[in-house]
Amino acid sequence: MSAFPVLHHHLLFLRPRLHLSLRPFSPRLRRPVFFSAASVQCSSASSSSSSTASRDDIDEVAEPPGVPSPPGSGRETQQLIDVNPPRGTRDFPPEDMRLRNWLFQQFREVSRILSFEEVDFPVLESEALFIRKAGEEITQQLYNFEDKGGRRVVLRPEITPSLARLVIKQGKSVSLPLKWFTIGQCWRYERMTRGRRREHYQWNMDIIGVPRVRAEAELVNAIVLLFERLGITSSDVGIRVSSRKVLQAVLQMYAIPERLFAEVCVIVDKLGKITNEEVEKELIIAGVTSEAVKGIVEVLSLTSLDKLEAVLGSDVEAIADLKKLFSLAEHYGYSQWITFDASIVRGLAYYTGIVFEAFDREGKLRAICGGGRYDRLLSTFGSDDIPACGFGFGDAVIVELLKEKGLLPDLGRQVDDIVFPLDEELEGQASMVASTLRRKGHSVDLVEEKRLKWVFKHAERVNASRLILVGNSEWQRGMVRVKVLSTREEYETKIDELN
Amino acid sequence: MSAFPVLHHHLLFLRPRLHLSLRPFSPRLRRPVFFSAASVQCSSASSSSSSTASRDDIDEVAEPPGVPSPPGSGRETQQLIDVNPPRGTRDFPPEDMRLRNWLFQQFREVSRILSFEEVDFPVLESEALFIRKAGEEITQQLYNFEDKGGRRVVLRPEITPSLARLVIKQGKSVSLPLKWFTIGQCWRYERMTRGRRREHYQWNMDIIGVPRVRAEAELVNAIVLLFERLGITSSDVGIRVSSRKVLQAVLQMYAIPERLFAEVCVIVDKLGKITNEEVEKELIIAGVTSEAVKGIVEVLSLTSLDKLEAVLGSDVEAIADLKKLFSLAEHYGYSQWITFDASIVRGLAYYTGIVFEAFDREGKLRAICGGGRYDRLLSTFGSDDIPACGFGFGDAVIVELLKEKGLLPDLGRQVDDIVFPLDEELEGQASMVASTLRRKGHSVDLVEEKRLKWVFKHAERVNASRLILVGNSEWQRGMVRVKVLSTREEYETKIDELN
């Protein structure tokens, strides 16, 4: 089954989150049943089927292609293809798509309220855009490959570098500041993929051309507005804030060379994910003295701005920036959402100033979103720098949180009218009725070759407002029968008066 | 016509449309200029630079990676990266994104009116899903590669096979018919890429589970509704209709084996694109007798159903299906849009019945959209067949047509309020005003560190409704100054009464 991903037991916990609004399927059907319906056709493949349970760990071993007879017109027996999407990717059946559309609509609405403009970039990018030496997880898990023209390309792991590229491309033709948002799919490729997906969608908001902290304050405003609109409160979620300039100041205190900055940030970001000892070891390998390591770990444990000020002194930019942000937060009215936490560093190499991430206060989930200032990214691409900051907000953790808090909306189908001919020979007449109502903007489901009982059940399932029955005797009088489904009211109306 | 619109030389005139409101770039910068601005920094690369003008044609020669020093924190001089997206792909700056969103909104609205449900599938799929032996252009231009796990994957060239996969996966858990739509990106990879794009977006509508022609009639209803909503009339555009069963009947007349059917269709679809002689040659190589070739070419030249009936007889399914479709078209009220044209075959192997494509009556452009019935696709994947039909509608040709007809909308930015502190020390107060209005759902642009003159110009540029000035003396009285930009009305209002 070479090209085909095998889904295993971890789907058991991934699925319930992702298919929240799905009506329950038979567990058999939710599982990777390769030969379920068609197994009779294809008994030779049953041995593969039995090995699926332990495939999680051996995923990366290339398998023989499983000799499928290529689909074509002349085949006689074709074994069932893998009906699952490639490993780590998702289909969006209607229920899941409604949820995704609803969530994206919230992202878009908040972006509109903040007066950001929507942009987009190719999901396929040049690899060079994402090659950085700081050892970030994101660059180690690139979904990269060589195209047929010999170019190194990637399915982008994040959006910011593409955005920076477009900013450079547009050059002086645009007036700063830019306030851009996008919702796009991002990819990663991991060797070990236990329960993790290879793609997710990410809402990004970025402000380009504002050097001062009020840009970050705007971004936090957007995030808080989103939470509020979703029904999430500041007792559910908080936003931890720090600044890369804190680390910068500590490194300066210990005379650590500036060129180690990005790498140190990336290593330090692993605190809490790997042991302190491992982090310290990596820092020492990177060239940080053990004295400085101690100093770093100590400072990063602080959660009080006053204490930070006592350590770093009051004249460092880190303190001024953070104070400014907390002062603006009061004006915006979202103070209760944000806290200072020096341990927030974020894992991307290019951040230079304020960094932040939103987290659930119960501490059950990964970061909900994260971002920061990246004033020096453009020069890594050979352009003049422009101050910038932004955040990425994934589609996975927020849905988990909404589920947990019981805040997921009930998103059903919605249809205005169901048109049903009571007689097969009236299908043309029913088409005419449907067509007329559609020209008026009604959402019309034209149903045929079903029993009336099915039609009523269907009407309920799709939340139809009206059922319009096209019957012979009514039609001859130029009429159709209308049933208003909420009130059970029923009446006849002239076809050309149907609204 | 494959599912991909072919962009040749007319990309030259496509660009100005897609970048309508962009101020002009230097032509040099619109091309893949790898070392433009930074070439001074990087004289070793100047030889590459001088060859940029002709790069379009030699694209497929693998280039040396241009020795970029990988972006990181410690770099000193970095040559300018290529600011263009990968060859054949697009960025969507705000102006282009507005156009795309507007077009997609039309697609979605028509889909809603037809009561279709939205779905989506991974843009990365298993290659096996797209391997067919009939020689289609679409399968010859697969954007395929091997992932790090040794799997053959593709950036999907079309959406129908993924949809079929999901239908099989959902199995008996869903009630037929399904009416699904999606808007997704599709990819192809060509060796020669003069002016052709490698990706486009495609709107797909599919009906699964309806064997009769009324399903096709619904699809045509959707397409016509879209055109009408866009302001396109039936004198601008027509929809040519035929049926694969026409060819099937001809092959039967000449006793050509059924297994050649798909391949013959794919070859015959090339009529008009390559010479008749070449088509005939390919047919003979495929195993069609020269007598049959003659018969095929003759029948495909017919544009009258009566004449077709005279040749094939009245008892063939092709005639019955087509008659039914034309009869339904009258009921729907879109007869003036559709014509019978036996030369319509479509280039996809899996069509089995009615096929159609929309075209501009001036004949300047490629097909605007195309589709048909594919009742036997599911069995090529090893499942039981379910009757199905659908169409794909790309985002490229329709935009060209709208441009030509002057029907592209004027899509500007739209902002409700611009909040501007007249004094830098009022930035907190301005943030409060912005935050308050945003909580009420207003779209608010908070502008700072600009001159008032700039703010007025900006207000015009973003079509702002109001300008809210936060000034010291007003603020001390608990007031702000409001300017309504359309009427030039100006007044003071209490902060908590601002709506």
Interface residues (C-beta under 8 A of the other chain):
Chain A: S2 A3 F4 P5 F25 S26 L29 S36 A37 A38 Q41 C42 D59 E60 V61 A62 E63 P65 P68 P70 P71 G72 S73 G74 R75 Q78 Q79 L80 I81 D82 V83 N84 P85 P86 R87 T89 R90 D91 F92 P93 P94 M97 R98 R100 N101 R112 I113 L114 S115 E117 E118 V119 D120 F121 P122 V123 L124 E125 S126 A128 L129 I131 R132 K133 A134 Y143 F145 E146 D147 K148 G149 G150 R151 R152 V153 L155 S162 R165 L166 I168 K169 Q170 G171 S173 S175 K179 W180 Q185 W187 Y189 R191 E199 R212 R214 A217 E218 N221 L225 E228 E258 R259 L260 F261 A262 E263 S327 L328 E330 H331 Y332 G333 Y334 A349 Y350 R376 S379 T380 F381 G382 S383 R413 V415 E427 G428 Q429 S431 M432 A434 S435 T436 R438 R439 G441 H442 S443 V444 D445 L446 E448 E449 H458 R461 V462
Chain B: L22 R23 F25 L29 A37 A38 Q41 D59 E60 V61 A62 E63 P65 P68 P70 P71 G72 S73 G74 R75 Q78 Q79 L80 I81 D82 V83 N84 P85 P86 R87 T89 R90 D91 F92 P93 P94 M97 R98 R100 N101 R112 I113 L114 S115 E117 E118 V119 D120 F121 P122 V123 L124 E125 S126 E127 A128 L129 I131 R132 K133 A134 Y143 F145 E146 D147 K148 G149 G150 R151 R152 V153 L155 S162 R165 L166 I168 K169 Q170 G171 S173 S175 K179 W180 Q185 W187 Y189 R191 E199 R212 R214 A217 E218 N221 L225 E228 E258 R259 L260 F261 A262 E263 S327 L328 E330 H331 Y332 G333 Y334 A349 Y350 R376 S379 T380 F381 G382 S383 D384 R413 V415 E427 G428 Q429 S431 M432 A434 S435 T436 R438 R439 G441 H442 S443 V444 D445 L446 E448 E449 H458 V462
